[in-house]
C-alpha cells in the first residue's frame, strides 16, 4: 500500500455507485442491491486486503448494514 488512505475512520461518505451483494451476505441473494447510489454512511473501520494490498473501508449505511467499500465506490458526504 502506498501513501495515506483517502478517507478516515468516522468520516461521512456517500456511495457513488450501486453496491450489490458479492456473496458477503449469505442471507441475501447474490447481486442483490444493498446500497443505492447517493446513500450516505459512516466509515467504522479501515483495513487492507492482504493479498492485493487494497484499502477497504467498512461503511455503516444503516444500523444493520455494514458494507466493505473500495475508494472508487465512495466520496465525502
N, CA, C and O atoms as a CHARMM CRD file, in Angstrom:
* protein
*
  308
    1    1 UNK  N      0.85500  -1.17400   0.00000 PROA 1      0.00000
    2    1 UNK  CA     0.00000   0.00000   0.00000 PROA 1      0.00000
    3    1 UNK  C      0.89300   1.22600   0.00000 PROA 1      0.00000
    4    1 UNK  O      1.85700   1.29400   0.76300 PROA 1      0.00000
    5    2 UNK  N      0.58800   2.18000  -0.83500 PROA 2      0.00000
    6    2 UNK  CA     1.42800   3.36900  -0.89600 PROA 2      0.00000
    7    2 UNK  C      0.63000   4.59100  -0.48000 PROA 2      0.00000
    8    2 UNK  O     -0.50000   4.78400  -0.93100 PROA 2      0.00000
    9    3 UNK  N      1.21800   5.42500   0.38700 PROA 3      0.00000
   10    3 UNK  CA     0.59400   6.67400   0.78600 PROA 3      0.00000
   11    3 UNK  C     -0.52700   6.48500   1.79400 PROA 3      0.00000
   12    3 UNK  O     -0.90800   5.36500   2.13500 PROA 3      0.00000
   13    4 UNK  N     -1.04800   7.63100   2.26600 PROA 4      0.00000
   14    4 UNK  CA    -2.12600   7.58900   3.25900 PROA 4      0.00000
   15    4 UNK  C     -3.45500   7.18100   2.61900 PROA 4      0.00000
   16    4 UNK  O     -3.63500   7.26000   1.40400 PROA 4      0.00000
   17    5 UNK  N     -4.37000   6.74600   3.47000 PROA 5      0.00000
   18    5 UNK  CA    -5.71000   6.40700   2.99700 PROA 5      0.00000
   19    5 UNK  C     -6.43200   7.67600   2.55400 PROA 5      0.00000
   20    5 UNK  O     -6.19100   8.75700   3.09100 PROA 5      0.00000
   21    6 UNK  N     -7.30200   7.53700   1.59200 PROA 6      0.00000
   22    6 UNK  CA    -8.05500   8.68200   1.07300 PROA 6      0.00000
   23    6 UNK  C     -9.09000   9.16500   2.08200 PROA 6      0.00000
   24    6 UNK  O     -9.36800  10.36100   2.16400 PROA 6      0.00000
   25    7 UNK  N     -9.66900   8.22500   2.86100 PROA 7      0.00000
   26    7 UNK  CA   -10.72500   8.56900   3.80900 PROA 7      0.00000
   27    7 UNK  C    -10.34000   8.10600   5.21000 PROA 7      0.00000
   28    7 UNK  O     -9.48800   7.23300   5.37400 PROA 7      0.00000
   29    8 UNK  N    -10.98200   8.70400   6.22200 PROA 8      0.00000
   30    8 UNK  CA   -10.66200   8.42300   7.61600 PROA 8      0.00000
   31    8 UNK  C    -11.81800   7.75600   8.33800 PROA 8      0.00000
   32    8 UNK  O    -12.98200   7.91000   7.97000 PROA 8      0.00000
   33    9 UNK  N    -11.46600   7.01500   9.37300 PROA 9      0.00000
   34    9 UNK  CA   -12.43200   6.39800  10.26200 PROA 9      0.00000
   35    9 UNK  C    -13.32100   7.50000  10.83800 PROA 9      0.00000
   36    9 UNK  O    -12.82000   8.53600  11.27500 PROA 9      0.00000
   37   10 UNK  N    -14.63300   7.28200  10.84100 PROA 10     0.00000
   38   10 UNK  CA   -15.57900   8.26200  11.36800 PROA 10     0.00000
   39   10 UNK  C    -16.08000   9.24800  10.33100 PROA 10     0.00000
   40   10 UNK  O    -17.00900  10.00900  10.60400 PROA 10     0.00000
   41   11 UNK  N    -15.49000   9.25200   9.15300 PROA 11     0.00000
   42   11 UNK  CA   -15.88000  10.18600   8.10000 PROA 11     0.00000
   43   11 UNK  C    -17.20500   9.77500   7.46500 PROA 11     0.00000
   44   11 UNK  O    -17.45300   8.59100   7.23700 PROA 11     0.00000
   45   12 UNK  N    -18.05100  10.76300   7.18200 PROA 12     0.00000
   46   12 UNK  CA   -19.30200  10.53000   6.46100 PROA 12     0.00000
   47   12 UNK  C    -18.99500  10.45100   4.97500 PROA 12     0.00000
   48   12 UNK  O    -18.27000  11.28600   4.43200 PROA 12     0.00000
   49   13 UNK  N    -19.55700   9.43400   4.32200 PROA 13     0.00000
   50   13 UNK  CA   -19.32500   9.23000   2.89300 PROA 13     0.00000
   51   13 UNK  C    -20.64400   8.91800   2.18900 PROA 13     0.00000
   52   13 UNK  O    -21.65100   8.60300   2.82200 PROA 13     0.00000
   53   14 UNK  N    -20.60600   9.01300   0.87400 PROA 14     0.00000
   54   14 UNK  CA   -21.76000   8.73300   0.01700 PROA 14     0.00000
   55   14 UNK  C    -21.35700   7.68900  -1.01100 PROA 14     0.00000
   56   14 UNK  O    -20.25800   7.74900  -1.56000 PROA 14     0.00000
   57   15 UNK  N    -22.24100   6.73100  -1.27500 PROA 15     0.00000
   58   15 UNK  CA   -21.99200   5.73400  -2.31500 PROA 15     0.00000
   59   15 UNK  C    -22.11300   6.42400  -3.67400 PROA 15     0.00000
   60   15 UNK  O    -23.09000   7.12800  -3.92800 PROA 15     0.00000
   61   16 UNK  N    -21.12300   6.22400  -4.54600 PROA 16     0.00000
   62   16 UNK  CA   -21.18000   6.83300  -5.87500 PROA 16     0.00000
   63   16 UNK  C    -21.54300   5.80300  -6.93600 PROA 16     0.00000
   64   16 UNK  O    -21.50100   6.08900  -8.13200 PROA 16     0.00000
   65   17 UNK  N    -21.89500   4.61900  -6.49400 PROA 17     0.00000
   66   17 UNK  CA   -22.38400   3.55700  -7.37200 PROA 17     0.00000
   67   17 UNK  C    -23.29000   2.64600  -6.55600 PROA 17     0.00000
   68   17 UNK  O    -23.18200   2.60000  -5.33100 PROA 17     0.00000
   69   18 UNK  N    -24.17300   1.92800  -7.21800 PROA 18     0.00000
   70   18 UNK  CA   -24.96100   0.92700  -6.50700 PROA 18     0.00000
   71   18 UNK  C    -24.01600  -0.15800  -5.99400 PROA 18     0.00000
   72   18 UNK  O    -23.11500  -0.59600  -6.71000 PROA 18     0.00000
   73   19 UNK  N    -24.22700  -0.58400  -4.75300 PROA 19     0.00000
   74   19 UNK  CA   -23.40800  -1.64000  -4.15600 PROA 19     0.00000
   75   19 UNK  C    -24.27700  -2.87500  -3.98800 PROA 19     0.00000
   76   19 UNK  O    -25.32900  -2.82700  -3.35000 PROA 19     0.00000
   77   20 UNK  N    -23.82600  -3.98000  -4.56400 PROA 20     0.00000
   78   20 UNK  CA   -24.59500  -5.21900  -4.53700 PROA 20     0.00000
   79   20 UNK  C    -23.87100  -6.29800  -3.74600 PROA 20     0.00000
   80   20 UNK  O    -22.67200  -6.19600  -3.48600 PROA 20     0.00000
   81   21 UNK  N    -24.60500  -7.31900  -3.37100 PROA 21     0.00000
   82   21 UNK  CA   -24.05900  -8.42400  -2.59800 PROA 21     0.00000
   83   21 UNK  C    -23.09500  -9.25700  -3.45400 PROA 21     0.00000
   84   21 UNK  O    -23.46800  -9.79200  -4.49900 PROA 21     0.00000
   85   22 UNK  N    -21.87200  -9.34800  -2.99000 PROA 22     0.00000
   86   22 UNK  CA   -20.85300 -10.15000  -3.69000 PROA 22     0.00000
   87   22 UNK  C    -20.69600 -11.53100  -3.06500 PROA 22     0.00000
   88   22 UNK  O    -19.73100 -12.24600  -3.33200 PROA 22     0.00000
   89   23 UNK  N    -21.66100 -11.88600  -2.23300 PROA 23     0.00000
   90   23 UNK  CA   -21.59500 -13.15600  -1.51300 PROA 23     0.00000
   91   23 UNK  C    -21.24800 -12.97400  -0.05100 PROA 23     0.00000
   92   23 UNK  O    -21.25700 -13.94300   0.70800 PROA 23     0.00000
   93   24 UNK  N    -20.94400 -11.75900   0.35800 PROA 24     0.00000
   94   24 UNK  CA   -20.59000 -11.47200   1.74600 PROA 24     0.00000
   95   24 UNK  C    -21.77100 -11.60700   2.68900 PROA 24     0.00000
   96   24 UNK  O    -21.58900 -11.81300   3.88900 PROA 24     0.00000
   97   25 UNK  N    -22.99200 -11.49300   2.15200 PROA 25     0.00000
   98   25 UNK  CA   -24.21200 -11.60500   2.94500 PROA 25     0.00000
   99   25 UNK  C    -24.96000 -12.85900   2.51900 PROA 25     0.00000
  100   25 UNK  O    -25.74500 -12.81200   1.57200 PROA 25     0.00000
  101   26 UNK  N    -24.73300 -13.98800   3.20300 PROA 26     0.00000
  102   26 UNK  CA   -25.34800 -15.25000   2.79500 PROA 26     0.00000
  103   26 UNK  C    -26.87200 -15.25600   2.89700 PROA 26     0.00000
  104   26 UNK  O    -27.52900 -16.07200   2.25100 PROA 26     0.00000
  105   27 UNK  N    -27.44400 -14.35200   3.70400 PROA 27     0.00000
  106   27 UNK  CA   -28.90300 -14.29700   3.84300 PROA 27     0.00000
  107   27 UNK  C    -29.56600 -13.45700   2.75600 PROA 27     0.00000
  108   27 UNK  O    -30.78800 -13.30900   2.73900 PROA 27     0.00000
  109   28 UNK  N    -28.75300 -12.90300   1.84300 PROA 28     0.00000
  110   28 UNK  CA   -29.27200 -12.11100   0.72600 PROA 28     0.00000
  111   28 UNK  C    -28.84200 -12.77500  -0.58300 PROA 28     0.00000
  112   28 UNK  O    -27.83200 -13.47700  -0.63700 PROA 28     0.00000
  113   29 UNK  N    -29.61700 -12.54300  -1.62200 PROA 29     0.00000
  114   29 UNK  CA   -29.31000 -13.12800  -2.93000 PROA 29     0.00000
  115   29 UNK  C    -28.02800 -12.52400  -3.50300 PROA 29     0.00000
  116   29 UNK  O    -27.71700 -11.36100  -3.24600 PROA 29     0.00000
  117   30 UNK  N    -27.29000 -13.31300  -4.27400 PROA 30     0.00000
  118   30 UNK  CA   -26.12400 -12.77600  -4.97300 PROA 30     0.00000
  119   30 UNK  C    -26.58400 -11.64000  -5.86600 PROA 30     0.00000
  120   30 UNK  O    -27.63300 -11.73500  -6.50500 PROA 30     0.00000
  121   31 UNK  N    -25.81000 -10.56800  -5.91700 PROA 31     0.00000
  122   31 UNK  CA   -26.08600  -9.37900  -6.72000 PROA 31     0.00000
  123   31 UNK  C    -27.30200  -8.58200  -6.25200 PROA 31     0.00000
  124   31 UNK  O    -27.73400  -7.66400  -6.94800 PROA 31     0.00000
  125   32 UNK  N    -27.86500  -8.91400  -5.08000 PROA 32     0.00000
  126   32 UNK  CA   -28.97400  -8.12100  -4.53600 PROA 32     0.00000
  127   32 UNK  C    -28.46700  -6.73100  -4.17000 PROA 32     0.00000
  128   32 UNK  O    -27.37000  -6.59400  -3.62900 PROA 32     0.00000
  129   33 UNK  N    -29.24900  -5.71000  -4.45900 PROA 33     0.00000
  130   33 UNK  CA   -28.88400  -4.33100  -4.13900 PROA 33     0.00000
  131   33 UNK  C    -28.83500  -4.14500  -2.62400 PROA 33     0.00000
  132   33 UNK  O    -29.81000  -4.41800  -1.92300 PROA 33     0.00000
  133   34 UNK  N    -27.68900  -3.67900  -2.13000 PROA 34     0.00000
  134   34 UNK  CA   -27.52500  -3.41100  -0.70200 PROA 34     0.00000
  135   34 UNK  C    -27.60500  -1.91400  -0.41300 PROA 34     0.00000
  136   34 UNK  O    -28.24500  -1.48300   0.54600 PROA 34     0.00000
  137   35 UNK  N    -26.93400  -1.12500  -1.27400 PROA 35     0.00000
  138   35 UNK  CA   -26.84400   0.32100  -1.08100 PROA 35     0.00000
  139   35 UNK  C    -27.05500   0.99000  -2.43000 PROA 35     0.00000
  140   35 UNK  O    -26.44000   0.60000  -3.42300 PROA 35     0.00000
  141   36 UNK  N    -27.92900   2.00300  -2.46700 PROA 36     0.00000
  142   36 UNK  CA   -28.18300   2.73200  -3.70700 PROA 36     0.00000
  143   36 UNK  C    -27.19800   3.88900  -3.85500 PROA 36     0.00000
  144   36 UNK  O    -26.71800   4.43600  -2.86200 PROA 36     0.00000
  145   37 UNK  N    -26.90400   4.25100  -5.08400 PROA 37     0.00000
  146   37 UNK  CA   -26.09700   5.43400  -5.35600 PROA 37     0.00000
  147   37 UNK  C    -26.71000   6.61500  -4.61400 PROA 37     0.00000
  148   37 UNK  O    -27.91400   6.85400  -4.70500 PROA 37     0.00000
  149   38 UNK  N    -25.88400   7.34800  -3.88400 PROA 38     0.00000
  150   38 UNK  CA   -26.35000   8.51100  -3.13400 PROA 38     0.00000
  151   38 UNK  C    -26.61300   8.23800  -1.67500 PROA 38     0.00000
  152   38 UNK  O    -26.69300   9.18300  -0.88900 PROA 38     0.00000
  153   39 UNK  N    -26.75400   6.97300  -1.27200 PROA 39     0.00000
  154   39 UNK  CA   -26.94800   6.65800   0.14100 PROA 39     0.00000
  155   39 UNK  C    -25.70900   7.07000   0.92500 PROA 39     0.00000
  156   39 UNK  O    -24.58700   6.94200   0.43400 PROA 39     0.00000
  157   40 UNK  N    -25.91300   7.56800   2.14900 PROA 40     0.00000
  158   40 UNK  CA   -24.79300   8.00600   2.97500 PROA 40     0.00000
  159   40 UNK  C    -24.58000   7.06500   4.14900 PROA 40     0.00000
  160   40 UNK  O    -25.49400   6.37500   4.60100 PROA 40     0.00000
  161   41 UNK  N    -23.33900   7.06200   4.62600 PROA 41     0.00000
  162   41 UNK  CA   -22.97800   6.24700   5.77200 PROA 41     0.00000
  163   41 UNK  C    -21.74000   6.79500   6.43700 PROA 41     0.00000
  164   41 UNK  O    -21.24200   7.85900   6.07000 PROA 41     0.00000
  165   42 UNK  N    -21.24800   6.06900   7.41100 PROA 42     0.00000
  166   42 UNK  CA   -20.06200   6.47900   8.16800 PROA 42     0.00000
  167   42 UNK  C    -19.03800   5.35600   8.16200 PROA 42     0.00000
  168   42 UNK  O    -19.37600   4.19200   8.37900 PROA 42     0.00000
  169   43 UNK  N    -17.79000   5.70900   7.91300 PROA 43     0.00000
  170   43 UNK  CA   -16.71100   4.72600   7.94500 PROA 43     0.00000
  171   43 UNK  C    -16.48200   4.30100   9.38800 PROA 43     0.00000
  172   43 UNK  O    -16.20000   5.13100  10.25200 PROA 43     0.00000
  173   44 UNK  N    -16.60600   2.99200   9.64600 PROA 44     0.00000
  174   44 UNK  CA   -16.45400   2.47900  11.00300 PROA 44     0.00000
  175   44 UNK  C    -15.16300   1.68400  11.17600 PROA 44     0.00000
  176   44 UNK  O    -14.80000   1.32000  12.29500 PROA 44     0.00000
  177   45 UNK  N    -14.47400   1.41400  10.07600 PROA 45     0.00000
  178   45 UNK  CA   -13.18300   0.72900  10.15500 PROA 45     0.00000
  179   45 UNK  C    -12.49400   0.85000   8.80500 PROA 45     0.00000
  180   45 UNK  O    -13.14400   0.97900   7.76800 PROA 45     0.00000
  181   46 UNK  N    -11.18100   0.80700   8.83700 PROA 46     0.00000
  182   46 UNK  CA   -10.38200   0.84800   7.61400 PROA 46     0.00000
  183   46 UNK  C     -9.39600  -0.30600   7.68700 PROA 46     0.00000
  184   46 UNK  O     -8.69800  -0.47700   8.68700 PROA 46     0.00000
  185   47 UNK  N     -9.34300  -1.09800   6.62000 PROA 47     0.00000
  186   47 UNK  CA    -8.43700  -2.23400   6.59300 PROA 47     0.00000
  187   47 UNK  C     -7.80500  -2.38000   5.22600 PROA 47     0.00000
  188   47 UNK  O     -8.01300  -1.55800   4.33300 PROA 47     0.00000
  189   48 UNK  N     -7.03200  -3.43800   5.08100 PROA 48     0.00000
  190   48 UNK  CA    -6.34200  -3.70200   3.82100 PROA 48     0.00000
  191   48 UNK  C     -6.53300  -5.16100   3.45000 PROA 48     0.00000
  192   48 UNK  O     -6.33500  -6.05300   4.27400 PROA 48     0.00000
  193   49 UNK  N     -6.91700  -5.39700   2.20700 PROA 49     0.00000
  194   49 UNK  CA    -6.99300  -6.76400   1.68300 PROA 49     0.00000
  195   49 UNK  C     -5.56200  -7.27100   1.60200 PROA 49     0.00000
  196   49 UNK  O     -4.72900  -6.66200   0.93000 PROA 49     0.00000
  197   50 UNK  N     -5.26700  -8.36400   2.26800 PROA 50     0.00000
  198   50 UNK  CA    -3.89700  -8.83300   2.42700 PROA 50     0.00000
  199   50 UNK  C     -3.22400  -9.15800   1.09200 PROA 50     0.00000
  200   50 UNK  O     -2.10200  -8.72000   0.84100 PROA 50     0.00000
  201   51 UNK  N     -3.89500  -9.91200   0.24800 PROA 51     0.00000
  202   51 UNK  CA    -3.26000 -10.35800  -0.99500 PROA 51     0.00000
  203   51 UNK  C     -3.01700  -9.22200  -1.98800 PROA 51     0.00000
  204   51 UNK  O     -1.98000  -9.18500  -2.65000 PROA 51     0.00000
  205   52 UNK  N     -3.97500  -8.29400  -2.09400 PROA 52     0.00000
  206   52 UNK  CA    -3.86100  -7.23900  -3.10800 PROA 52     0.00000
  207   52 UNK  C     -3.39600  -5.90600  -2.53400 PROA 52     0.00000
  208   52 UNK  O     -3.11500  -4.97100  -3.28500 PROA 52     0.00000
  209   53 UNK  N     -3.31300  -5.81200  -1.20500 PROA 53     0.00000
  210   53 UNK  CA    -2.95800  -4.57500  -0.51300 PROA 53     0.00000
  211   53 UNK  C     -3.88800  -3.42400  -0.88400 PROA 53     0.00000
  212   53 UNK  O     -3.47300  -2.26500  -0.91700 PROA 53     0.00000
  213   54 UNK  N     -5.15500  -3.75600  -1.16300 PROA 54     0.00000
  214   54 UNK  CA    -6.16700  -2.77200  -1.49000 PROA 54     0.00000
  215   54 UNK  C     -6.83600  -2.29000  -0.20700 PROA 54     0.00000
  216   54 UNK  O     -7.21700  -3.09800   0.64000 PROA 54     0.00000
  217   55 UNK  N     -6.98100  -0.97300  -0.06300 PROA 55     0.00000
  218   55 UNK  CA    -7.65600  -0.41600   1.10600 PROA 55     0.00000
  219   55 UNK  C     -9.14900  -0.70800   0.99800 PROA 55     0.00000
  220   55 UNK  O     -9.76000  -0.49900  -0.05000 PROA 55     0.00000
  221   56 UNK  N     -9.72900  -1.19700   2.10000 PROA 56     0.00000
  222   56 UNK  CA   -11.16600  -1.47500   2.17400 PROA 56     0.00000
  223   56 UNK  C    -11.72400  -0.69400   3.35700 PROA 56     0.00000
  224   56 UNK  O    -11.20200  -0.76300   4.47000 PROA 56     0.00000
  225   57 UNK  N    -12.79700   0.05000   3.09400 PROA 57     0.00000
  226   57 UNK  CA   -13.46800   0.84300   4.11900 PROA 57     0.00000
  227   57 UNK  C    -14.75800   0.14100   4.50300 PROA 57     0.00000
  228   57 UNK  O    -15.59000  -0.14400   3.64200 PROA 57     0.00000
  229   58 UNK  N    -14.93200  -0.14100   5.79800 PROA 58     0.00000
  230   58 UNK  CA   -16.20200  -0.68500   6.27500 PROA 58     0.00000
  231   58 UNK  C    -17.09800   0.50500   6.57600 PROA 58     0.00000
  232   58 UNK  O    -16.80800   1.31700   7.45500 PROA 58     0.00000
  233   59 UNK  N    -18.19700   0.59100   5.82500 PROA 59     0.00000
  234   59 UNK  CA   -19.10600   1.73500   5.93600 PROA 59     0.00000
  235   59 UNK  C    -20.44200   1.26300   6.48700 PROA 59     0.00000
  236   59 UNK  O    -21.06300   0.34700   5.94800 PROA 59     0.00000
  237   60 UNK  N    -20.87700   1.90500   7.57600 PROA 60     0.00000
  238   60 UNK  CA   -22.18200   1.61300   8.15700 PROA 60     0.00000
  239   60 UNK  C    -23.21100   2.51400   7.47300 PROA 60     0.00000
  240   60 UNK  O    -23.26500   3.71900   7.71700 PROA 60     0.00000
  241   61 UNK  N    -24.02200   1.90100   6.61500 PROA 61     0.00000
  242   61 UNK  CA   -25.04800   2.64600   5.89900 PROA 61     0.00000
  243   61 UNK  C    -26.36100   2.67400   6.66200 PROA 61     0.00000
  244   61 UNK  O    -27.18400   3.56100   6.43900 PROA 61     0.00000
  245   62 UNK  N    -26.57000   1.73000   7.54800 PROA 62     0.00000
  246   62 UNK  CA   -27.71400   1.72300   8.46500 PROA 62     0.00000
  247   62 UNK  C    -27.29400   0.89600   9.67100 PROA 62     0.00000
  248   62 UNK  O    -26.22500   0.28500   9.67000 PROA 62     0.00000
  249   63 UNK  N    -28.12800   0.87900  10.69100 PROA 63     0.00000
  250   63 UNK  CA   -27.73300   0.18900  11.91900 PROA 63     0.00000
  251   63 UNK  C    -27.52000  -1.30600  11.71500 PROA 63     0.00000
  252   63 UNK  O    -26.84600  -1.94200  12.52600 PROA 63     0.00000
  253   64 UNK  N    -28.07300  -1.87900  10.65800 PROA 64     0.00000
  254   64 UNK  CA   -27.91400  -3.31200  10.42300 PROA 64     0.00000
  255   64 UNK  C    -27.17900  -3.61600   9.13300 PROA 64     0.00000
  256   64 UNK  O    -27.20300  -4.75600   8.67000 PROA 64     0.00000
  257   65 UNK  N    -26.52100  -2.61900   8.53700 PROA 65     0.00000
  258   65 UNK  CA   -25.87000  -2.84600   7.25900 PROA 65     0.00000
  259   65 UNK  C    -24.50100  -2.17100   7.20700 PROA 65     0.00000
  260   65 UNK  O    -24.39900  -0.95000   7.08600 PROA 65     0.00000
  261   66 UNK  N    -23.46300  -2.98000   7.30100 PROA 66     0.00000
  262   66 UNK  CA   -22.08600  -2.51100   7.15800 PROA 66     0.00000
  263   66 UNK  C    -21.52800  -3.17100   5.90600 PROA 66     0.00000
  264   66 UNK  O    -21.55800  -4.39400   5.77500 PROA 66     0.00000
  265   67 UNK  N    -21.02100  -2.35900   4.98800 PROA 67     0.00000
  266   67 UNK  CA   -20.56400  -2.84700   3.69100 PROA 67     0.00000
  267   67 UNK  C    -19.10200  -2.47400   3.48700 PROA 67     0.00000
  268   67 UNK  O    -18.70200  -1.34500   3.77000 PROA 67     0.00000
  269   68 UNK  N    -18.30600  -3.41500   2.99800 PROA 68     0.00000
  270   68 UNK  CA   -16.92900  -3.13100   2.62100 PROA 68     0.00000
  271   68 UNK  C    -16.91300  -2.38700   1.29000 PROA 68     0.00000
  272   68 UNK  O    -17.48700  -2.85900   0.30900 PROA 68     0.00000
  273   69 UNK  N    -16.25900  -1.22800   1.25200 PROA 69     0.00000
  274   69 UNK  CA   -16.22700  -0.39000   0.05300 PROA 69     0.00000
  275   69 UNK  C    -14.79700  -0.08300  -0.35500 PROA 69     0.00000
  276   69 UNK  O    -13.90900   0.05300   0.48700 PROA 69     0.00000
  277   70 UNK  N    -14.59300   0.02200  -1.65000 PROA 70     0.00000
  278   70 UNK  CA   -13.30800   0.45700  -2.18900 PROA 70     0.00000
  279   70 UNK  C    -13.33100   1.96500  -2.37100 PROA 70     0.00000
  280   70 UNK  O    -14.40000   2.57500  -2.39400 PROA 70     0.00000
  281   71 UNK  N    -12.14700   2.57000  -2.50000 PROA 71     0.00000
  282   71 UNK  CA   -12.06000   4.02400  -2.61900 PROA 71     0.00000
  283   71 UNK  C    -12.85900   4.58200  -3.78500 PROA 71     0.00000
  284   71 UNK  O    -13.37900   5.69400  -3.69700 PROA 71     0.00000
  285   72 UNK  N    -12.96700   3.83100  -4.87900 PROA 72     0.00000
  286   72 UNK  CA   -13.68000   4.34100  -6.05000 PROA 72     0.00000
  287   72 UNK  C    -15.18300   4.10100  -5.98700 PROA 72     0.00000
  288   72 UNK  O    -15.88800   4.36100  -6.96200 PROA 72     0.00000
  289   73 UNK  N    -15.69000   3.60400  -4.84500 PROA 73     0.00000
  290   73 UNK  CA   -17.12700   3.39400  -4.67200 PROA 73     0.00000
  291   73 UNK  C    -17.78000   4.41200  -3.75400 PROA 73     0.00000
  292   73 UNK  O    -19.00400   4.44200  -3.62800 PROA 73     0.00000
  293   74 UNK  N    -16.95600   5.26200  -3.09900 PROA 74     0.00000
  294   74 UNK  CA   -17.47900   6.25000  -2.15500 PROA 74     0.00000
  295   74 UNK  C    -16.81900   7.60100  -2.37600 PROA 74     0.00000
  296   74 UNK  O    -15.77300   7.70400  -3.01600 PROA 74     0.00000
  297   75 UNK  N    -17.46200   8.65200  -1.82400 PROA 75     0.00000
  298   75 UNK  CA   -16.91100  10.01100  -1.83600 PROA 75     0.00000
  299   75 UNK  C    -17.34300  10.69900  -0.55300 PROA 75     0.00000
  300   75 UNK  O    -18.27900  10.24500   0.10500 PROA 75     0.00000
  301   76 UNK  N    -16.67200  11.79700  -0.18300 PROA 76     0.00000
  302   76 UNK  CA   -17.10100  12.50900   1.03300 PROA 76     0.00000
  303   76 UNK  C    -18.55900  12.97700   0.91200 PROA 76     0.00000
  304   76 UNK  O    -18.99800  13.41900  -0.15000 PROA 76     0.00000
  305   77 UNK  N    -19.29100  12.87200   2.01400 PROA 77     0.00000
  306   77 UNK  CA   -20.70900  13.29400   2.01600 PROA 77     0.00000
  307   77 UNK  C    -20.81400  14.76200   2.37400 PROA 77     0.00000
  308   77 UNK  O    -21.91600  15.30700   2.43000 PROA 77     0.00000
